[in-house]
């Protein structure tokens, strides 16, 4: 698949496509989970509760990968590999990001 042009890339990241987040298990095998995500100010945001398996794995080993794929309205995929930064209450108010995620995916 050809590389996305910057304008298409930005448009693609505004769409409510489900992403697949990969974190690492204790033995190094990947653990994948579908997630809602938000592209905001050049950063990918994903929210989860501290009891989720993937959240625990990211706390232990912050190396992650996110794949976002779509067939419409613009077919393509985007992949991000990186080091996750874990932000938690009360030091960081995640509720504004959570509200934006809900608006993106369910329109509320």
Secondary structure, DSSP 8 states (H G I E B T S, - for coil): -----HHHHHHHTTS---EEEEEE-TTS-EEEEEE--EEETTEEE----TTSHHHHHHHH--EEEEEEEE-SSS-EEEEEEEE-----TTTS--HHHHHHHHHHHH--
